[in-house]
Amino acid sequence: MKQSQSLLLSSLVVFSLALVIDRASAWTLPHSSTATVVIGGEHNRRLFLLRRSTFPLQATGPIDGNNNIDDENDNSSSRNRRNFFRSAATMAATTAASISLLVASSSSSSSSFGDVRAANAAESTAIANSSYSKVYKPGPHSMDGKVVLITGGNAGLGLESTKRLVEAGATVIFTSRDAIRGNRAVEDVHSYLEEGRLKTHEYDGDASTTTTPFMGKVHVANLDLCDIENIKSFDDRLSSIIGKGTKIDVLVNNAGVMAIPTKQLTKDGYERTFQTNHLGHFVLTSLLLTRLQFNARVINVSSMAYQFAGAKDGLELDNLNGERNYGPWSSYGQSKLANILFTNEMQDRALKSKEWSNLRVVALHPGAVQTDLARYVIGEEKFNTMKAGNGGTTYTSWTDKLLMEGLSKFVKTVQEGASTQIYLSSINDEALRPGEYYSDGKVTQVLPFARDGNKAKELWTISEKLSGVKFNL
């Protein structure tokens, strides 16, 4: 383990240097020039990072504690030099923050992390399930008759989950903000199913003897988690697809955004990371409660990045929307911590309710997925170009090649990353531990601040107030 961690950190150092060297080759500073990058604020433990989309980075002026840009008294030459250093430095810092998540998952020098590791080891021994695999597929017909709703299913983990659950017999409705991308994802699922049929056909030359395994159905429905009015009307759109009285067996709150470079507000006036990752799902789950089967399961996709929220304060209830300060990774960590606290409180309320005592609510860490990190660090457009070209091995620069090949050694593919949520969606009720946090198909202990019952209750109340929606559970 120590050897692999050392290799990981060494790779990180090499890559960070590579980023700076690569940028230096594209820029020469005058000998008399100096550059100062101001990154900080009230909480200097935060990481104020900017996503590298294309070079040069189009930001001007020093960055204050809220990532605001000050253009006053800024001339073009000094601004360009500052952009150069900021671009290289923040790219390296972004990669460091991303990969530190991997290290945090496996090691820590603090006693609290050590206690959690010991508990996780004991839990793994106690509940090891041989049916879970690195790329988990539910058995044929295991999801027959089940209705599954997955948010954010037109790409990534959501799309991969849709494919395998439909293959197992489920009727899956996934959501998408964009109709074109949603329909394209439906076609992708159909292609996947057709490929599966071809592989499982038993054909001896007589068409009458060909057998095709039963597979479920896939539908797409429009949903914008950054628009509360759109969420409120979602049930009508869902009814047009599966009917008014059809119940949902599994709700997978999967959609999310990661480490948005600068603070953005939604149509409702809330910080985009918070509303997409938590508040929107809170509203959706509330409005769909009567749609759920009495023994349904709600699966909230969180992340080990909840640790970025910080053990000292835990969830910052007065900074959920970046009111005091905003940082891409700190805000992302806050939203992922909110997922866990929401899970805890919803399960607690369900157990105290006669009507919903059989409801199971869980959270999970899918793992650090290669495409998510790569898309963030190198940019969406360049990532898509690389993905489309030559089987995903066409690189536009040697640093991108180093990044992609380096990440592949330590992170999961999408197929692997989706396995835990697919597993939790399909295992039998007795095997699912309500209110728990899962990673790699097994219960994983979280740090104490992620079990803060008081904060969970306060978050619930604040979420109702912000959304104007009463969650009657």
N, C-alpha and C positions, 0 to 999 in steps of 0.2 A: 504493500500500500504506500509506504513512504517513498519507495523508488518511483512509483507511478506519479505521485504528487510532485516529486522533484522534477521529473521529466515534464510534467504539465507546466510548472512554474518557469522552468528553463525555456520552454517553448514560448511562453507568454513574454518573457524578457526579449527573446530573439525577435518575436513578431513586433513588439513595441518599438524596438530599435529600427526594425525594417520599415515601419511606417514613417518614422522621422527621416530616415535616409532617403526613402522613396520620394517624400515631399521635398527634401533638400535638393534633389536632382532637378526639380522643376522650378527652383527659385534660388536666386543668388542675392544676398543682402550686401549693401554697401558696407565697407569696412567700418565706417563711423556710425552705423545704424544700431539702435538698440530697440528691443520690443518688450513690452510688459503686458502680461495677461492677468486680469483681475478676476478671479473666480472665488466666490466665498459667500459670506452672509452670516446670519445669526447662528446657524447650525453648521459649523465647519466640518462636521462629520459627514455631511451630505455630499453626494456626488452630483455636481451640476455638469451634466454631460450634454453634448450636442451630437445628434446622429449625423454620421457621414453619409451623405447621399451622393453628391458629386463634388469634385474639386474645381475651383477653390470654394471653401465654405462661405456662404453668402450671409455673413453677420457683420455688423459694424459696431464699433465702440466697445468700451469695457462692459463686462457683465456684472450686474449687482447681485445681491442675495436672492432676488426673485427672477433672475435670468432676463432682466430688462436691459435693453440696449440704449446706451447714451451716445447720441450722435453729435452733441455739442462740441465745438472746438476740435473737431476731428478732421484731419486732412487725409487725402486719398492715399498718399505714400505710407504714412504710419499705419493707416487702417489696413492696407494690404499686407504689411509685414506682420501685424498683429493677427490677421486672419490666418496667415501661413502657420505661425506657431500654434495658434489655438486649434487649427484643423488637425495638425499632426498629434498634438498632445491629447486632445479629446478623443480622437480615434483610439489611441493606445489605452486611455483610461476607460473607454467604453468596453473594449475587449477585456481589460482587467476586471471590470465589474461583472461582466458576463461570465467569464471563466471562474471568477472567485466563487460563484454560485456552485460550481462543480466541487471545488475544494471544500466549501462549507458543508456540502452534503455528506462528505466522507470523513472530515476531520475538523477538530478545533482544540485549542489549548485551554479553553475555559471550562470550568467545572460543570456549568449548566449544560453545555454541549456534550460533555463527557457522560453525564447522567442520562441524557437522551439517547446517546449511542448505546449505552448498556441496556437501557429499556428496550430499544429497538432490536438488539440482538436476541434478547430473551423472547420478545414477541415473535420474531422470525422463526425461532425454534418451535414455539408453541403453536403457531397457526399456519406453518408452511403448507401451501396447497400445491400439490404436484401438477394440478391441471393448468396452473398459470405458466405461460411461456413468454419468451422475449418478444415474439410477435404473436400475440394471443388471438385465436379465432374461436368463437363459440361453435359448438357442435351443430351439425345439420339439424334443422327443425327445432333447435333449442329455443328459438325466439318466435316460433309460429304463433300468430294471433296477438302478438305484443305490439303496442303502439309506442313509438319512441319519438320524442321531440328534442332536437339538438340545435342550439343557437350557434350561428357562425359556422355553417357547414359547407360553404362553397370552396374551401381550401383547407390545407393543413390537417390538424388533428380531427376537426369536425367532419371533413370529407372522408378521411380514412375510417373514422368510426361508423359513418353512414354506410360505407361499402360493406364492411364486415357484418354489421348488424342486419342489413337487408339480406345479405347472403345467408344468414342464419334463419331467415324467415320473417323478420320484423317488418312492420310498416313504419318507415322512418320519414318524418317531416323535418327537414332542416331549414333554417332561416338564412336569409341573405338580404342585405340592403340593396344590392344591385341585381336587377332582373336578368341582365345578360350573363353575368358571372354565375348566377344561380342556375340558369338553364344549362349553361355549359357544364356545371358540376353534375347536374342530373344526367347529361349525356356521358360524362365520365363514369358515373356509377353504372349506367347501363352497359358500357363497354367492359367494365370490370366483371359484371355479372355474366356477360356473354362469354368472356374468356374463361370464366369458371365453368360454365355449362359445357364448353368445348372440351375442357380438361376432364370432366366427369362423365361425359357421354359413354355409354357402353354400346358400341356399334359393331355388328358382325356382318354388315353388308345389306341387312334388311331394315329398312326405315321403320318398320312396325315394331322392331324390338329396341329401338333407341329409347333410353330413359333419361329424363332431365330432372334433376333434383328441384324440389320446390324452393322458390326464393320469394322474398317479400316484395314490397313496393317502396318506391321513393318519390317524395313530393318536395317542392320548395315553396316557402311562404315568405312574403316580405316582412321584414322587421328591422327597425332602426332603434337600437338601444339608447341612442343619444337624443331621442325625441319621445317624451313621455306620452304625448297624445297618440303617436304612432303605436306605442306599446298597448295603450288602452283599447285600440281598435283591432288588435291582433286576433282576438278570439273570433271575431267575425270572419277574418280571412281564413283562420284555421277551420271554422265550421264549413266554409265553402269547399274545403278539401276532404275532410273526414266526417262531416256531419256534426250537428249540434250536440247530440247526446253521446258521442264517442269519447271514451275515457282514455287518459294517458297513463301508461304503465311506468315509463321512465322519462324523466326530464333531465337533460344534460345541459347545464349552464356552462357552455364551452367558449363562447365568443369572448374576445378580449383584445386589448392593445397593450403594447409593451414599450415603456421608456420613451414616450413622446418627447422630442428634444426641447420644445418650449411649451409653456402653458397655453392650452387652448380651451375655449369655452364652448359648450354645446348650445343648441337652440334654446335649451331650458336655463342656460346661464350657469351650468355647473362644469367643473373641470372634467375634461373628456376622459381621462384615465379612470377617475372615480366613477363617473356615470356609466361608462361602458362595462367596466369590470365588476362593479358592485351594484350601484343604484338601479340601473336598468334591469338587471336580473332580479333584484329585490321586488321591483314593481311587477315584472312579468310573472314571477313565481306566485306572488300574491293574487294576481288576477286569474291565474290558471288553477288555483287551489281546488276549486269545485270541479275542475276538469280531471283531477287526479283520481286514480283508483284508490280505494281505502288503504291498500298495501303498496302503493307506488313508492318509487325511490327517486330522490332528487340528488343529482350528482353535480357538485360545484367544483369546477376546475380551478384550483388555486396554483400555488407554486412555492418552492422552497425559498423564493425571493421574499416571502413574508418576513424573513430574517432581516432584510434591509430596513424594515421599519424601526428596528432598534430595540434592544431588550430593556433599556432604561425606562422609556416612556410607553412602549407598546403603541397601540393605535392612538394617533393624535386627533382626537375628536374635534378640536378647534382648528384643524388644518386639513380637513378631508378634501376640500376643494382648492387647496393651495392658498388659503387666505393669508397665512403668515409667510410662507415661502414655498417654492416649487422646485423640485429636482426630478429629472426623468426617472431615476432609479428609486429614489426614496418614495416618490409618489406611487410608482408601480408597486413597491413593497407594501405600502399602506393599503392599496386596493386588494392585494393578495391576502393580507392579514384580515381585511374586512370579509373576504370570502370564507375564511375559516371561522371567524366569530359569528357570521351569519349562519353557517352550518350548525354550530354549537347551539345557538339560541333557537333556531327553528326545530332542531331535534328535541331540545328540552321542552319547548311548548307543545310539540306533537305528543310526547310521552305523557304530558299532563292532561291531554285532551282525550275524551272518550271516543270521539269520532275519528281522530287521526293517530291513535296510539300505535297503529301498525305501520305508519309512515316511516321510511328510512331515509335519512339525510346524511350524506358523506361528502368529504372534500378530498382532493387528491393533488399530488405533485406528478405531472407527466414526465418530468425529467427535462434536462436541457436539450432541446431539439435543435439539430444542426441548422435547418433551414431558417428557423426563427432568429437565431443569433447572427447567421450570415446575412440575412435580409436586413437586419438592423445595422450591422457594421458597414457593409459595402453598399447598401442602398437598394431599394426595391427594383428600380429599372435595370441596374447592372446585374442584380441577382437573377432576374427573369431572363436576361440575355444569356447568362452563363448556363442557366437551367435548360434553355431551349437548344443551345448549341452543343452538338457532339455528345449527347447523353449526359449533359451537365458537367463536362470537363473542359469547356472552352473558357479560358481565363483571359481577362483583359489586361492584367498586370501580374507581375511575379509575386507581389504582396497578396493579391487576391488568391492566387494559387496556394501560397503558404498558409493563408487563413483557412481556406476550405479544406485542404488536406490535413492541416493541424487539428481543426475542429472535429474532423471525422474520427480521430483517434479517441476522443474523450466524450463525445456527445451522442445522442440517439438520432436515428432516422425518424421520419414521421411515422412510419409503420411501427417502430418500437415505442415511440412516445405516446401513441394512441392506445396502446395495449391495456393500460390500467383502467382507463375509463370504459373501454369495451368490456373488460373483465367485470367491472362493477355493475355494468348495465345488464349483464347476462347470467351471472352466477345465481344459484338458488337463494331464496330468502334466508335460510338458516346460516349460510356462509357469510352473509353480509353483516358487518358489525355497525349498527346505527351510531351516528354521531362521531365516527372516527375519521382519521386522516390517513390516506393510503399513499404508498409509493411502491412501484414495482409489484403491484398486486398484493401487498400485505400492509397491515396496520403499522403506522410509523408514529412514534411519539413526537409531539411538537414542544417547543419551548414554552415555559410557564405563561408568558404574556399572551400567547395565542389561545390560552384557556381562561382568559379573564372574563368571568361571567358578568361582572358589572359593566365592563366596556361593551360586551355583546348586547346587553339590554339597552344601553344608551345608544348604541349604533342603530338598533332596531327602531327606537323612538325617533331618532334624528332622521332616519331614512323615510319613515312615514311622514314626517313634517316636511322634508324637502320635496318629496314626490306628490304630496297631497293624497296619498293612497293609504287607506287603512288595511293592514294585513291582519285579517280576522282569523287568527290561530291561537 
